[in-house]
Amino acid sequence: MRLLLLLFLLPIFCFSQIIIFPDPNLKAKLVSANTTNSAAFNSLNQNIKIDTNNDGEIQVSEALLVNQLYLYQANISNMQGIAYFTNLTLLYLAYNNIATADFTGLIHLQRLSTSYNPITSVNVTNLQYLKNFNSGYNFYTSLDFSTNPLLDDAYIINNPNLNYINLKNGKMQLVGQQARVTYCWTNLPNLTTICADDFEIATLQDFFTTCNTTNITSISSNCQLNTNTTAVNKFEIFPNPFNTNFTIVSEELFENSNLEIYNYLGMKIIDKKIDSYATVIDLSNYSTGTYLVKIVTDNTIQTKKIIKL
């Protein structure tokens, strides 16, 4: 009887060890990792193959051997399944198509780069070892590092929608002070509010003054999100995805509104005034991919992601 029970449970047990990745591109990138393509490294900093048993799947036991992942230029859009790589200390995701991501399961993560993705939100809550965060050419509206007690090295550039950052984590930030590079946070036109620890406010003020950043109006220890710039999304876009052009419509008149469109690199390709209920936009001369549509009024910023086929 026990033998029959074991035979019944064995396939279920084995199946449970295989990680399910809804995004085939993420799975393909992981399965293709080998000892020469620098996609995965172990804790000894050795380039490794993840799919060691060559079954075309990734088991939990295989994921646990990975310490660093470089998943760039793989057209990944969904990170579900990555949470099983709980021994990761570094995750590099540049040049993909990720819109949202939750990294809270990566409890040992120290370094994270999300650059060059149309990503609008990221969850790094309670990552106790996260020290370095690199964000360039993304579409975040806010970033919250208040539960990352070791984070002191944030590099944030070319995020056109970013309006709020919470750096109040009990750690002095190294903005502009790293030995590896000296830099300014650039192309953050809507960043107005930063929450920080009392002891680092002066350092941040000096940093932004030196960088000639004039749009930041508040650096304080009062962590209240500025709701005047929160996206409200009262407009619609069709068709989406589209081939050559699309239409933006609203039940309310776009009065004194400005339309901005950004490509996946965060570069503004269209900037125009709109004052009607419907506006047709022609992107026939632009490449396929993901774009961000942004409508700015006196007290709101509305955004939507669109895809050109």
ZIMODA-V323229 format. One record per residue. RES is the residue in one letter. SS is DSSP state (H for helix, E for strand, - for the rest). PSI is psi in radians with two decimals (none if undefined). Layout:
# ZIMODA-V323229
res->RES ss->SS psi->PSI
res->RES ss->SS psi->PSI
This chain:
# ZIMODA-V323229
res->M ss->- psi->-0.78
res->R ss->H psi->-0.67
res->L ss->H psi->-0.73
res->L ss->H psi->-0.69
res->L ss->H psi->-0.72
res->L ss->H psi->-0.73
res->L ss->H psi->-0.56
res->F ss->H psi->-0.69
res->L ss->H psi->-0.42
res->L ss->H psi->-0.84
res->P ss->H psi->-0.65
res->I ss->H psi->-0.75
res->F ss->H psi->-0.80
res->C ss->H psi->-0.73
res->F ss->H psi->-0.63
res->S ss->H psi->-0.34
res->Q ss->- psi->-0.21
res->I ss->E psi->2.25
res->I ss->- psi->2.31
res->I ss->- psi->2.17
res->F ss->- psi->1.87
res->P ss->- psi->-0.50
res->D ss->- psi->1.96
res->P ss->H psi->-0.46
res->N ss->H psi->-0.66
res->L ss->H psi->-0.80
res->K ss->H psi->-0.77
res->A ss->H psi->-0.69
res->K ss->H psi->-0.70
res->L ss->H psi->-0.77
res->V ss->H psi->-0.56
res->S ss->- psi->-0.16
res->A ss->- psi->2.30
res->N ss->- psi->-3.02
res->T ss->- psi->0.05
res->T ss->- psi->-0.25
res->N ss->- psi->0.12
res->S ss->- psi->0.61
res->A ss->- psi->-0.57
res->A ss->E psi->2.52
res->F ss->E psi->2.62
res->N ss->- psi->-3.02
res->S ss->- psi->-0.25
res->L ss->- psi->0.17
res->N ss->- psi->0.57
res->Q ss->- psi->2.31
res->N ss->E psi->2.16
res->I ss->- psi->2.82
res->K ss->- psi->2.29
res->I ss->- psi->-0.86
res->D ss->- psi->1.28
res->T ss->- psi->-0.43
res->N ss->- psi->0.07
res->N ss->- psi->0.64
res->D ss->- psi->0.09
res->G ss->- psi->0.20
res->E ss->- psi->2.89
res->I ss->- psi->2.04
res->Q ss->E psi->2.76
res->V ss->H psi->-0.72
res->S ss->H psi->-0.61
res->E ss->H psi->-0.68
res->A ss->H psi->-0.61
res->L ss->- psi->-0.25
res->L ss->- psi->-0.10
res->V ss->- psi->2.26
res->N ss->- psi->-0.52
res->Q ss->E psi->2.43
res->L ss->E psi->2.29
res->Y ss->E psi->1.65
res->L ss->- psi->1.07
res->Y ss->- psi->2.65
res->Q ss->- psi->0.87
res->A ss->- psi->0.12
res->N ss->- psi->0.63
res->I ss->- psi->2.34
res->S ss->- psi->-0.29
res->N ss->- psi->2.13
res->M ss->- psi->0.13
res->Q ss->- psi->2.30
res->G ss->- psi->-0.38
res->I ss->H psi->-0.33
res->A ss->H psi->-0.32
res->Y ss->H psi->-0.24
res->F ss->- psi->1.10
res->T ss->- psi->-0.18
res->N ss->- psi->0.15
res->L ss->- psi->2.36
res->T ss->- psi->-0.32
res->L ss->E psi->2.35
res->L ss->E psi->2.08
res->Y ss->E psi->2.08
res->L ss->- psi->0.36
res->A ss->- psi->2.60
res->Y ss->- psi->0.94
res->N ss->- psi->-2.84
res->N ss->- psi->0.65
res->I ss->- psi->2.30
res->A ss->- psi->-0.71
res->T ss->E psi->2.69
res->A ss->E psi->2.47
res->D ss->E psi->2.01
res->F ss->- psi->0.30
res->T ss->- psi->-0.33
res->G ss->- psi->-0.23
res->L ss->- psi->1.31
res->I ss->- psi->-0.28
res->H ss->- psi->0.13
res->L ss->- psi->2.28
res->Q ss->- psi->-0.57
res->R ss->E psi->2.31
res->L ss->E psi->2.24
res->S ss->E psi->2.14
res->T ss->- psi->0.25
res->S ss->- psi->2.65
res->Y ss->- psi->0.87
res->N ss->- psi->2.58
res->P ss->- psi->0.76
res->I ss->- psi->2.31
res->T ss->- psi->-0.38
res->S ss->E psi->2.56
res->V ss->E psi->2.47
res->N ss->E psi->1.95
res->V ss->- psi->0.47
res->T ss->- psi->2.30
res->N ss->- psi->0.44
res->L ss->- psi->1.68
res->Q ss->- psi->-0.34
res->Y ss->- psi->0.00
res->L ss->- psi->2.13
res->K ss->- psi->-0.59
res->N ss->E psi->2.26
res->F ss->E psi->2.17
res->N ss->E psi->2.04
res->S ss->E psi->1.92
res->G ss->E psi->2.36
res->Y ss->- psi->0.86
res->N ss->- psi->-3.10
res->F ss->- psi->0.64
res->Y ss->- psi->2.54
res->T ss->- psi->-0.47
res->S ss->E psi->2.72
res->L ss->E psi->2.33
res->D ss->E psi->1.95
res->F ss->- psi->0.36
res->S ss->- psi->-0.35
res->T ss->- psi->0.38
res->N ss->- psi->1.48
res->P ss->- psi->-0.27
res->L ss->- psi->-0.14
res->L ss->- psi->2.10
res->D ss->- psi->0.05
res->D ss->E psi->1.44
res->A ss->E psi->2.29
res->Y ss->E psi->1.86
res->I ss->E psi->1.95
res->I ss->E psi->2.77
res->N ss->- psi->0.93
res->N ss->- psi->1.54
res->P ss->- psi->-0.35
res->N ss->- psi->-0.11
res->L ss->- psi->2.14
res->N ss->- psi->-0.17
res->Y ss->E psi->2.35
res->I ss->E psi->2.30
res->N ss->E psi->1.89
res->L ss->- psi->0.20
res->K ss->- psi->1.48
res->N ss->- psi->0.17
res->G ss->- psi->0.18
res->K ss->- psi->2.29
res->M ss->- psi->2.24
res->Q ss->- psi->2.60
res->L ss->- psi->0.45
res->V ss->- psi->2.12
res->G ss->- psi->0.09
res->Q ss->- psi->-0.03
res->Q ss->- psi->2.46
res->A ss->- psi->-0.50
res->R ss->- psi->-0.48
res->V ss->- psi->2.60
res->T ss->- psi->2.26
res->Y ss->- psi->2.87
res->C ss->- psi->2.67
res->W ss->- psi->2.01
res->T ss->- psi->2.81
res->N ss->- psi->0.99
res->L ss->- psi->1.14
res->P ss->- psi->-0.39
res->N ss->- psi->0.10
res->L ss->- psi->1.96
res->T ss->- psi->-0.45
res->T ss->E psi->2.25
res->I ss->E psi->2.23
res->C ss->E psi->2.33
res->A ss->- psi->2.91
res->D ss->- psi->2.61
res->D ss->H psi->-0.67
res->F ss->H psi->-0.16
res->E ss->H psi->0.00
res->I ss->H psi->-0.79
res->A ss->H psi->-0.70
res->T ss->H psi->-0.77
res->L ss->H psi->-0.71
res->Q ss->H psi->-0.76
res->D ss->H psi->-0.70
res->F ss->H psi->-0.86
res->F ss->H psi->-0.52
res->T ss->H psi->-0.79
res->T ss->H psi->-0.64
res->C ss->- psi->0.02
res->N ss->- psi->0.69
res->T ss->- psi->1.98
res->T ss->- psi->-0.17
res->N ss->- psi->-0.23
res->I ss->- psi->2.05
res->T ss->- psi->-0.23
res->S ss->E psi->2.11
res->I ss->E psi->1.87
res->S ss->E psi->3.06
res->S ss->- psi->0.13
res->N ss->- psi->1.81
res->C ss->- psi->1.26
res->Q ss->- psi->2.13
res->L ss->- psi->2.35
res->N ss->- psi->1.75
res->T ss->H psi->-0.21
res->N ss->H psi->-0.34
res->T ss->H psi->0.26
res->T ss->- psi->2.36
res->A ss->- psi->2.43
res->V ss->- psi->-0.31
res->N ss->- psi->1.05
res->K ss->- psi->0.20
res->F ss->E psi->2.82
res->E ss->E psi->2.73
res->I ss->E psi->2.33
res->F ss->E psi->2.63
res->P ss->- psi->2.81
res->N ss->- psi->1.85
res->P ss->- psi->2.86
res->F ss->E psi->2.93
res->N ss->- psi->-0.93
res->T ss->- psi->-0.73
res->N ss->E psi->2.85
res->F ss->E psi->2.89
res->T ss->E psi->2.35
res->I ss->E psi->2.18
res->V ss->E psi->2.68
res->S ss->E psi->2.59
res->E ss->- psi->-0.38
res->E ss->- psi->2.63
res->L ss->- psi->2.30
res->F ss->- psi->1.42
res->E ss->- psi->2.24
res->N ss->- psi->0.75
res->S ss->E psi->2.68
res->N ss->E psi->2.29
res->L ss->E psi->2.24
res->E ss->E psi->2.41
res->I ss->E psi->2.31
res->Y ss->E psi->2.51
res->N ss->- psi->-3.10
res->Y ss->- psi->-0.25
res->L ss->- psi->-0.06
res->G ss->- psi->0.16
res->M ss->- psi->2.32
res->K ss->E psi->2.13
res->I ss->E psi->-0.34
res->I ss->E psi->2.38
res->D ss->E psi->1.87
res->K ss->E psi->2.72
res->K ss->E psi->2.49
res->I ss->E psi->2.52
res->D ss->- psi->0.68
res->S ss->- psi->3.10
res->Y ss->- psi->-0.38
res->A ss->E psi->2.45
res->T ss->E psi->2.25
res->V ss->E psi->2.29
res->I ss->E psi->2.23
res->D ss->E psi->2.01
res->L ss->- psi->0.52
res->S ss->- psi->-0.43
res->N ss->- psi->0.12
res->Y ss->- psi->2.76
res->S ss->- psi->2.84
res->T ss->- psi->2.75
res->G ss->E psi->-2.88
res->T ss->E psi->2.38
res->Y ss->E psi->2.77
res->L ss->E psi->2.19
res->V ss->E psi->2.27
res->K ss->E psi->2.24
res->I ss->E psi->2.14
res->V ss->E psi->2.18
res->T ss->- psi->-2.97
res->D ss->- psi->-0.59
res->N ss->- psi->0.22
res->T ss->- psi->2.71
res->I ss->E psi->2.04
res->Q ss->E psi->2.35
res->T ss->E psi->2.61
res->K ss->E psi->2.58
res->K ss->E psi->2.42
res->I ss->E psi->2.74
res->I ss->E psi->2.21
res->K ss->E psi->2.24
res->L ss->- psi->none
